[in-house]
Amino acid sequence: MKTYLIDDDNLATYLTEQLLRAEGFSDAICTFQSAKKALDKLLMRAKENLVPQVVFLDLNMPEMDGWQFLDALVPYEEELRGNCAIYILTSSLALKDLEKSKEYDLVAGLIHKPLDSEEIRAIQSRLDEGPTGA
């Protein structure tokens, strides 16, 4: 499984990547410190039908934040739906973030940092069940 990890925090990225590897979650993890670079790569890969199955997305980043990343994907939702699940990783406890995340069809969930083994197993279980509503 291909996974994108988008976060400008080096330590958070390192810890999340190590945990994903330890849990055997993904055989290919691409990390990005820039949401803009991740978006460019994702859209390029979408043309080749090679999108990541899972994207872990931080909300608070410079240049392009997580919300702007999600807004930029809206025109591509149809082709990404069922093929690419986005999980927001955030240190924010704001209820408004949870509510706003529900406005995006591609967002499969919002997870409070740090990601843990239990969450990874829950995500894996959902992925094994396959896309819903398709």
PyMOL commands that set and color helices and strands:
alter all, ss='L'
color gray80, all
select helices_A, chain A and resi 10-22+35-47+66-80+95-101+117-129
alter helices_A, ss='H'
color red, helices_A
select strands_A, chain A and resi 2-6+28-32+54-58+85-90+107-112
alter strands_A, ss='S'
color yellow, strands_A
deselect
rebuild
show_as cartoon
